[in-house]
Amino acid sequence: MNVTYNYSYDDDYPYFYDNYTCDIGLSKELKGSIAIVALVFYCLTCLLGVPGNALVVWIAGVKMKKTINTIWFLNLAIADLLCCLSIPFIVAEILLEHHWPYGDTMCKILPTVIVVNMFASIFTLNFISLDRFIQVVKPVWSQNNRKLGLAWLCCAMAWALAIILSLPTMILRETFSFDNMTICTFRHTNFTGEECSSDKGGSYTALTMTRFVVGFLIPLLCIVFCYTAIARKVMSSHFRAGRAFRIMLAVVVAFFLSWLPYHLVGLVHIYGGNQDAMLARDIDPLAISFAYVNSCMNPILYVFMGQDFKEKIKLSLRRVFEKAFSEDATHLSLSSKGQQTRCTNSSDIQL
């Protein structure tokens, strides 16, 4: 597809060009610095994320006995590993000065990987939060019905929803060729406008808002509700937070902090004025690369929060992950009609 190129905006992949007909964004030097920082983020994420997540997949999927927690952690690690494996393609494209050498099919697949990762991870975190919430609100029901099969079903639902919600990204991506160069970008990018414009059409706006609302805002509200209820229970009773609960809370916080800039930039690009939209376009590569960083953080959190650091030094990595993924016992003491029903030998509830 041959076009006259005048304007560029990135969505999921960074592109930097100097021949804008209307450039009211950042300076060329500052955009170059952003590109370098983004490359550093990508490289660190790949170097740490591929072996880290592969190790989690191997330990949680092969070496450890299957529990609810190992299924949750395994699902997150698979999503993050797939995301990290796509990074070398991104780095190569940037080093080729943003020429896209992989063809139209890969143009549709590679940008979709990060979106699938986002949805699969956040839906899994939602199921985890709901699991913890039910353990507090309905501990007896949870103990009787918290089964491995249900956890696998939840993971399958998370992936199915993630793939369905990511299909528009795949459909609306395509390659454009001009001046002996090929780029991969959003179909409705304005390449021929004679004046500065940030309009990308209703389909792009709907796509961005769907990502924000379904992939960030609603999950955030649900997770905040669940963990607020859990926190109140912990403060008002004999509940105590176990290791797996603390680790999972850290994973949730890390996810939202990593993805917040990405969604904010997308909203500014849609609803901001032309100058704000141009600035959002220029910092978008940095926001995207920062979102990728989340894919390497979980194994690090498992290691440093799994147990006392001095003990970690003495143990193998396998043992460290086993400690991090271990099922914390859930204990409850109930009184009903003058009779006390004990779910375990302790009056404490441990999440």
One Martini backbone bead per residue (centre of mass of N, CA, C, O) as a GRO file, in nm:
protein
  351
    1MET     BB    1   0.089   0.040   0.029
    2ASN     BB    2   0.075   0.363  -0.102
    3VAL     BB    3   0.202   0.663   0.055
    4THR     BB    4   0.182   0.982   0.200
    5TYR     BB    5   0.398   1.102   0.447
    6ASN     BB    6   0.312   1.321   0.747
    7TYR     BB    7   0.212   1.127   0.991
    8SER     BB    8   0.261   1.007   1.335
    9TYR     BB    9   0.144   0.723   1.529
   10ASP     BB   10   0.154   0.527   1.815
   11ASP     BB   11   0.044   0.169   1.865
   12ASP     BB   12   0.264  -0.047   2.041
   13TYR     BB   13   0.478   0.109   1.855
   14PRO     BB   14   0.773   0.268   1.782
   15TYR     BB   15   0.798   0.589   1.609
   16PHE     BB   16   1.051   0.781   1.422
   17TYR     BB   17   1.019   1.102   1.264
   18ASP     BB   18   1.115   1.409   1.072
   19ASN     BB   19   0.867   1.457   0.835
   20TYR     BB   20   0.678   1.667   0.947
   21THR     BB   21   0.436   1.906   0.870
   22CYS     BB   22   0.336   1.895   1.189
   23ASP     BB   23   0.555   1.985   1.463
   24ILE     BB   24   0.448   2.010   1.821
   25GLY     BB   25   0.641   1.850   1.975
   26LEU     BB   26   0.914   1.719   2.035
   27SER     BB   27   1.226   1.709   2.004
   28LYS     BB   28   1.459   1.528   1.844
   29GLU     BB   29   1.643   1.480   2.092
   30LEU     BB   30   1.422   1.384   2.291
   31LYS     BB   31   1.322   1.147   2.118
   32GLY     BB   32   1.594   1.002   2.121
   33SER     BB   33   1.604   0.959   2.429
   34ILE     BB   34   1.345   0.794   2.446
   35ALA     BB   35   1.443   0.563   2.267
   36ILE     BB   36   1.673   0.472   2.451
   37VAL     BB   37   1.507   0.410   2.704
   38ALA     BB   38   1.323   0.206   2.568
   39LEU     BB   39   1.550   0.007   2.492
   40VAL     BB   40   1.637  -0.052   2.779
   41PHE     BB   41   1.370  -0.170   2.874
   42TYR     BB   42   1.355  -0.398   2.669
   43CYS     BB   43   1.623  -0.542   2.736
   44LEU     BB   44   1.573  -0.593   3.037
   45THR     BB   45   1.310  -0.746   3.006
   46CYS     BB   46   1.427  -0.978   2.837
   47LEU     BB   47   1.670  -1.070   3.020
   48LEU     BB   48   1.473  -1.120   3.274
   49GLY     BB   49   1.199  -1.249   3.162
   50VAL     BB   50   1.269  -1.510   3.017
   51PRO     BB   51   1.415  -1.673   3.246
   52GLY     BB   52   1.216  -1.614   3.475
   53ASN     BB   53   0.950  -1.725   3.345
   54ALA     BB   54   1.061  -2.001   3.261
   55LEU     BB   55   1.115  -2.092   3.552
   56VAL     BB   56   0.825  -2.070   3.650
   57VAL     BB   57   0.702  -2.267   3.447
   58TRP     BB   58   0.875  -2.512   3.529
   59ILE     BB   59   0.806  -2.521   3.832
   60ALA     BB   60   0.487  -2.483   3.829
   61GLY     BB   61   0.438  -2.699   3.581
   62VAL     BB   62   0.648  -2.951   3.678
   63LYS     BB   63   0.774  -2.965   3.986
   64MET     BB   64   0.509  -2.891   4.113
   65LYS     BB   65   0.242  -2.909   4.287
   66LYS     BB   66  -0.084  -2.870   4.229
   67THR     BB   67  -0.230  -2.554   4.282
   68ILE     BB   68  -0.388  -2.268   4.290
   69ASN     BB   69  -0.135  -2.087   4.295
   70THR     BB   70   0.028  -2.221   4.062
   71ILE     BB   71  -0.181  -2.154   3.846
   72TRP     BB   72  -0.170  -1.852   3.862
   73PHE     BB   73   0.140  -1.816   3.818
   74LEU     BB   74   0.153  -1.968   3.551
   75ASN     BB   75  -0.032  -1.783   3.386
   76LEU     BB   76   0.136  -1.525   3.416
   77ALA     BB   77   0.405  -1.640   3.298
   78ILE     BB   78   0.305  -1.703   3.014
   79ALA     BB   79   0.225  -1.418   2.934
   80ASP     BB   80   0.507  -1.290   2.988
   81LEU     BB   81   0.678  -1.469   2.802
   82LEU     BB   82   0.545  -1.395   2.534
   83CYS     BB   83   0.613  -1.097   2.555
   84CYS     BB   84   0.927  -1.123   2.575
   85LEU     BB   85   0.964  -1.279   2.296
   86SER     BB   86   0.881  -1.010   2.123
   87ILE     BB   87   1.113  -0.800   2.170
   88PRO     BB   88   1.333  -0.851   1.949
   89PHE     BB   89   1.153  -0.739   1.719
   90ILE     BB   90   1.141  -0.450   1.825
   91VAL     BB   91   1.442  -0.387   1.839
   92ALA     BB   92   1.503  -0.440   1.540
   93GLU     BB   93   1.309  -0.221   1.429
   94ILE     BB   94   1.454   0.018   1.562
   95LEU     BB   95   1.742  -0.035   1.436
   96LEU     BB   96   1.592  -0.003   1.140
   97GLU     BB   97   1.440   0.269   1.159
   98HIS     BB   98   1.133   0.145   1.146
   99HIS     BB   99   1.152  -0.088   0.972
  100TRP     BB  100   0.936  -0.341   0.832
  101PRO     BB  101   1.040  -0.693   0.781
  102TYR     BB  102   0.780  -0.909   0.849
  103GLY     BB  103   0.513  -0.824   0.749
  104ASP     BB  104   0.168  -0.836   0.772
  105THR     BB  105   0.123  -1.068   0.972
  106MET     BB  106   0.322  -0.968   1.197
  107CYS     BB  107   0.179  -0.693   1.228
  108LYS     BB  108  -0.069  -0.833   1.369
  109ILE     BB  109   0.066  -1.009   1.595
  110LEU     BB  110   0.279  -0.853   1.770
  111PRO     BB  111   0.092  -0.615   1.880
  112THR     BB  112  -0.109  -0.829   2.018
  113VAL     BB  113   0.055  -0.952   2.250
  114ILE     BB  114   0.041  -0.718   2.462
  115VAL     BB  115  -0.270  -0.719   2.479
  116VAL     BB  116  -0.308  -1.008   2.571
  117ASN     BB  117  -0.137  -0.976   2.823
  118MET     BB  118  -0.308  -0.764   2.961
  119PHE     BB  119  -0.579  -0.920   2.974
  120ALA     BB  120  -0.481  -1.189   3.099
  121SER     BB  121  -0.361  -1.065   3.356
  122ILE     BB  122  -0.606  -0.902   3.467
  123PHE     BB  123  -0.804  -1.142   3.480
  124THR     BB  124  -0.635  -1.313   3.669
  125LEU     BB  125  -0.623  -1.103   3.899
  126ASN     BB  126  -0.928  -1.103   3.942
  127PHE     BB  127  -0.956  -1.402   4.022
  128ILE     BB  128  -0.766  -1.383   4.261
  129SER     BB  129  -0.923  -1.170   4.422
  130LEU     BB  130  -1.181  -1.338   4.439
  131ASP     BB  131  -1.056  -1.573   4.587
  132ARG     BB  132  -0.974  -1.412   4.841
  133PHE     BB  133  -1.251  -1.298   4.907
  134ILE     BB  134  -1.397  -1.573   4.951
  135GLN     BB  135  -1.213  -1.669   5.184
  136VAL     BB  136  -1.341  -1.447   5.371
  137VAL     BB  137  -1.658  -1.453   5.326
  138LYS     BB  138  -1.646  -1.787   5.229
  139PRO     BB  139  -1.467  -2.017   5.382
  140VAL     BB  140  -1.630  -2.281   5.366
  141TRP     BB  141  -1.692  -2.279   5.067
  142SER     BB  142  -1.396  -2.257   4.975
  143GLN     BB  143  -1.298  -2.526   5.102
  144ASN     BB  144  -1.513  -2.705   4.930
  145ASN     BB  145  -1.473  -2.542   4.618
  146ARG     BB  146  -1.158  -2.513   4.591
  147LYS     BB  147  -1.058  -2.601   4.278
  148LEU     BB  148  -0.860  -2.679   4.013
  149GLY     BB  149  -1.071  -2.677   3.785
  150LEU     BB  150  -1.166  -2.384   3.837
  151ALA     BB  151  -0.895  -2.246   3.782
  152TRP     BB  152  -0.861  -2.343   3.491
  153LEU     BB  153  -1.122  -2.212   3.389
  154CYS     BB  154  -1.043  -1.920   3.451
  155CYS     BB  155  -0.796  -1.915   3.266
  156ALA     BB  156  -0.946  -1.977   3.005
  157MET     BB  157  -1.127  -1.727   3.018
  158ALA     BB  158  -0.901  -1.517   3.013
  159TRP     BB  159  -0.791  -1.596   2.730
  160ALA     BB  160  -1.048  -1.570   2.565
  161LEU     BB  161  -1.102  -1.271   2.626
  162ALA     BB  162  -0.828  -1.163   2.532
  163ILE     BB  163  -0.851  -1.249   2.235
  164ILE     BB  164  -1.115  -1.109   2.164
  165LEU     BB  165  -1.018  -0.811   2.254
  166SER     BB  166  -0.760  -0.829   2.039
  167LEU     BB  167  -0.870  -0.844   1.745
  168PRO     BB  168  -0.883  -0.542   1.657
  169THR     BB  169  -0.576  -0.505   1.649
  170MET     BB  170  -0.530  -0.708   1.421
  171ILE     BB  171  -0.725  -0.585   1.206
  172LEU     BB  172  -0.608  -0.266   1.222
  173ARG     BB  173  -0.343  -0.380   1.120
  174GLU     BB  174  -0.081  -0.243   0.897
  175THR     BB  175   0.099  -0.185   0.614
  176PHE     BB  176   0.328   0.081   0.502
  177SER     BB  177   0.448   0.237   0.198
  178PHE     BB  178   0.749   0.451   0.168
  179ASP     BB  179   1.041   0.540   0.057
  180ASN     BB  180   1.153   0.242   0.092
  181MET     BB  181   0.934   0.197   0.331
  182THR     BB  182   0.814   0.004   0.617
  183ILE     BB  183   0.520   0.008   0.817
  184CYS     BB  184   0.357  -0.050   1.138
  185THR     BB  185   0.007   0.030   1.179
  186PHE     BB  186  -0.266   0.201   1.204
  187ARG     BB  187  -0.505   0.229   0.968
  188HIS     BB  188  -0.610   0.544   1.059
  189THR     BB  189  -0.372   0.689   0.993
  190ASN     BB  190  -0.252   1.007   0.914
  191PHE     BB  191  -0.074   1.062   0.597
  192THR     BB  192  -0.231   1.319   0.420
  193GLY     BB  193  -0.250   1.553   0.588
  194GLU     BB  194  -0.212   1.917   0.582
  195GLU     BB  195  -0.284   1.914   0.886
  196CYS     BB  196  -0.297   1.918   1.214
  197SER     BB  197  -0.393   1.592   1.353
  198SER     BB  198  -0.565   1.358   1.601
  199ASP     BB  199  -0.748   1.199   1.417
  200LYS     BB  200  -0.859   0.830   1.409
  201GLY     BB  201  -1.136   0.771   1.472
  202GLY     BB  202  -1.380   0.564   1.607
  203SER     BB  203  -1.222   0.293   1.623
  204TYR     BB  204  -0.984   0.394   1.796
  205THR     BB  205  -1.146   0.504   2.032
  206ALA     BB  206  -1.286   0.236   2.103
  207LEU     BB  207  -1.026   0.075   2.152
  208THR     BB  208  -0.904   0.250   2.379
  209MET     BB  209  -1.151   0.242   2.573
  210THR     BB  210  -1.162  -0.062   2.607
  211ARG     BB  211  -0.888  -0.095   2.736
  212PHE     BB  212  -0.941   0.093   2.977
  213VAL     BB  213  -1.208  -0.021   3.093
  214VAL     BB  214  -1.157  -0.342   3.069
  215GLY     BB  215  -0.820  -0.334   3.125
  216PHE     BB  216  -0.849  -0.129   3.402
  217LEU     BB  217  -1.088   0.007   3.554
  218ILE     BB  218  -1.271  -0.232   3.635
  219PRO     BB  219  -1.050  -0.410   3.762
  220LEU     BB  220  -0.963  -0.201   3.970
  221LEU     BB  221  -1.232  -0.182   4.124
  222CYS     BB  222  -1.254  -0.482   4.197
  223ILE     BB  223  -0.982  -0.508   4.347
  224VAL     BB  224  -1.027  -0.286   4.555
  225PHE     BB  225  -1.273  -0.413   4.682
  226CYS     BB  226  -1.147  -0.681   4.772
  227TYR     BB  227  -0.898  -0.561   4.939
  228THR     BB  228  -1.068  -0.389   5.130
  229ALA     BB  229  -1.225  -0.620   5.258
  230ILE     BB  230  -0.975  -0.771   5.356
  231ALA     BB  231  -0.852  -0.546   5.532
  232ARG     BB  232  -1.089  -0.523   5.727
  233LYS     BB  233  -1.073  -0.814   5.827
  234VAL     BB  234  -0.784  -0.803   5.935
  235MET     BB  235  -0.843  -0.560   6.144
  236SER     BB  236  -1.125  -0.707   6.282
  237SER     BB  237  -0.959  -0.981   6.319
  238HIS     BB  238  -0.788  -1.310   6.292
  239PHE     BB  239  -0.656  -1.226   6.056
  240ARG     BB  240  -0.383  -1.315   5.822
  241ALA     BB  241  -0.124  -1.244   5.617
  242GLY     BB  242   0.019  -1.416   5.380
  243ARG     BB  243   0.258  -1.465   5.152
  244ALA     BB  244   0.083  -1.495   4.892
  245PHE     BB  245  -0.082  -1.240   4.940
  246ARG     BB  246   0.149  -1.032   4.932
  247ILE     BB  247   0.253  -1.100   4.653
  248MET     BB  248  -0.011  -1.049   4.495
  249LEU     BB  249  -0.038  -0.753   4.574
  250ALA     BB  250   0.227  -0.666   4.437
  251VAL     BB  251   0.145  -0.753   4.151
  252VAL     BB  252  -0.094  -0.564   4.122
  253VAL     BB  253   0.051  -0.296   4.166
  254ALA     BB  254   0.259  -0.329   3.936
  255PHE     BB  255   0.060  -0.342   3.704
  256PHE     BB  256  -0.080  -0.060   3.735
  257LEU     BB  257   0.179   0.113   3.726
  258SER     BB  258   0.275   0.016   3.439
  259TRP     BB  259  -0.012   0.084   3.278
  260LEU     BB  260  -0.095   0.382   3.329
  261PRO     BB  261   0.063   0.546   3.112
  262TYR     BB  262  -0.061   0.411   2.864
  263HIS     BB  263  -0.358   0.509   2.915
  264LEU     BB  264  -0.308   0.811   2.941
  265VAL     BB  265  -0.194   0.857   2.659
  266GLY     BB  266  -0.445   0.758   2.505
  267LEU     BB  267  -0.642   0.974   2.622
  268VAL     BB  268  -0.487   1.225   2.526
  269HIS     BB  269  -0.498   1.161   2.223
  270ILE     BB  270  -0.813   1.180   2.209
  271TYR     BB  271  -0.891   1.444   2.418
  272GLY     BB  272  -0.683   1.622   2.330
  273GLY     BB  273  -0.520   1.837   2.186
  274ASN     BB  274  -0.295   1.868   1.945
  275GLN     BB  275  -0.051   1.915   2.129
  276ASP     BB  276  -0.108   1.685   2.329
  277ALA     BB  277  -0.111   1.461   2.114
  278MET     BB  278   0.183   1.498   2.024
  279LEU     BB  279   0.309   1.438   2.299
  280ALA     BB  280   0.186   1.159   2.330
  281ARG     BB  281   0.323   1.039   2.081
  282ASP     BB  282   0.624   1.083   2.186
  283ILE     BB  283   0.578   0.915   2.475
  284ASP     BB  284   0.460   0.636   2.400
  285PRO     BB  285   0.714   0.450   2.388
  286LEU     BB  286   0.770   0.472   2.694
  287ALA     BB  287   0.500   0.359   2.797
  288ILE     BB  288   0.525   0.083   2.657
  289SER     BB  289   0.797  -0.010   2.777
  290PHE     BB  290   0.691   0.007   3.072
  291ALA     BB  291   0.476  -0.212   3.038
  292TYR     BB  292   0.679  -0.442   2.972
  293VAL     BB  293   0.823  -0.455   3.252
  294ASN     BB  294   0.604  -0.628   3.394
  295SER     BB  295   0.707  -0.908   3.262
  296CYS     BB  296   0.972  -0.913   3.482
  297MET     BB  297   0.868  -0.870   3.789
  298ASN     BB  298   0.746  -1.123   3.922
  299PRO     BB  299   0.998  -1.304   3.979
  300ILE     BB  300   1.126  -1.090   4.164
  301LEU     BB  301   0.901  -1.086   4.376
  302TYR     BB  302   0.916  -1.385   4.454
  303VAL     BB  303   1.204  -1.371   4.571
  304PHE     BB  304   1.185  -1.102   4.768
  305MET     BB  305   0.893  -1.217   4.910
  306GLY     BB  306   0.902  -1.523   4.991
  307GLN     BB  307   1.147  -1.458   5.193
  308ASP     BB  308   1.411  -1.434   5.356
  309PHE     BB  309   1.700  -1.327   5.220
  310LYS     BB  310   1.905  -1.511   5.366
  311GLU     BB  311   1.761  -1.773   5.282
  312LYS     BB  312   1.786  -1.746   4.974
  313ILE     BB  313   2.094  -1.786   4.954
  314LYS     BB  314   2.067  -2.098   5.055
  315LEU     BB  315   1.877  -2.140   4.817
  316SER     BB  316   1.721  -2.244   4.566
  317LEU     BB  317   1.515  -2.133   4.323
  318ARG     BB  318   1.308  -2.350   4.354
  319ARG     BB  319   1.258  -2.308   4.658
  320VAL     BB  320   1.171  -2.015   4.641
  321PHE     BB  321   0.917  -2.061   4.463
  322GLU     BB  322   0.780  -2.263   4.648
  323LYS     BB  323   0.740  -2.061   4.875
  324ALA     BB  324   0.577  -1.847   4.712
  325PHE     BB  325   0.345  -2.075   4.607
  326SER     BB  326   0.236  -2.152   4.858
  327GLU     BB  327  -0.018  -2.268   5.048
  328ASP     BB  328  -0.219  -2.098   5.248
  329ALA     BB  329  -0.377  -2.138   5.513
  330THR     BB  330  -0.731  -2.169   5.601
  331HIS     BB  331  -0.883  -2.028   5.884
  332LEU     BB  332  -1.173  -2.114   6.108
  333SER     BB  333  -1.413  -1.972   6.344
  334LEU     BB  334  -1.737  -2.095   6.434
  335SER     BB  335  -2.075  -1.992   6.530
  336SER     BB  336  -2.365  -2.218   6.580
  337LYS     BB  337  -2.607  -2.258   6.790
  338GLY     BB  338  -2.372  -2.285   7.024
  339GLN     BB  339  -2.186  -2.408   6.810
  340GLN     BB  340  -1.857  -2.501   6.724
  341THR     BB  341  -1.697  -2.460   6.412
  342ARG     BB  342  -1.409  -2.627   6.284
  343CYS     BB  343  -1.182  -2.615   6.016
  344THR     BB  344  -0.953  -2.603   6.226
  345ASN     BB  345  -0.699  -2.571   6.487
  346SER     BB  346  -0.761  -2.266   6.433
  347SER     BB  347  -0.868  -1.918   6.494
  348ASP     BB  348  -0.720  -1.842   6.246
  349ILE     BB  349  -0.688  -1.642   5.951
  350GLN     BB  350  -0.516  -1.734   5.650
  351LEU     BB  351  -0.410  -1.587   5.331
   0.00000   0.00000   0.00000
